[in-house]
Amino acid sequence: MATQRGGSTTNEAATGHEQPSGTPRGTRAAPSPPGPGTHGHRTPPVSVAHEQGPGTAAAARERVRGLLDGHAGAPLAPRVVGDILLVTSELVTNALRHGGGIAAFHAELDGGTVRIRVTDRSPTPPSTAARRRVTTPGGFGWPLVQRLSRSVTVTPALGGKTVEVVLLLTPDGA
């Protein structure tokens, strides 16, 4: 069920937990804040923010790869890193091809997640065009972003929109 929250569009399963469109129900909930026995300690977020967005998907991937390489926890599974870099590529490519260019780019590690925000210059929300033929190029990026991300939020921004995704740093939320 799509809901509006403060100008943002999110999708929730029947459980009420935020869930990206196209993701099967039963997806694990995002990690909870520290609870009993953790003494309230939480690793502060580590971020990489840039006033000027990367000019290419490759440049964005390098920024995110650098952030992931600085991850202080156990080494990340290659599949997790690959999924995060793929989502980064798709967000930036969509902003460049369909969003009038990148206005801002931000990525941060926060506990067991990575959060990536791309602001572009078009107010039109992302969508997937109906494919008339199997051989028609394109149309795979946005569904991939939704499927691989724990949550996806699209928020109107001055002169455009911001697409924010949250991805888990562990395979399948394990």
Buried (B, 14 or more C-beta within 10 A) or exposed (E): EEEEEEEBBBBBBEEEBBBBBBBEEEBEEBBEEEEEEEEEEEEEEBBBEBEEBBEBBEEBBBBBBEBBEEBEEEEBBEEBBEBBBBBBBBBBBBBBEBBBEBBBBBBBBBBBBBBBBBBBBBEEEBEBEEEEEEEEEEEEBBBBBBBBBBBBBBBEBEEBBBBBBBBBBBEEEE
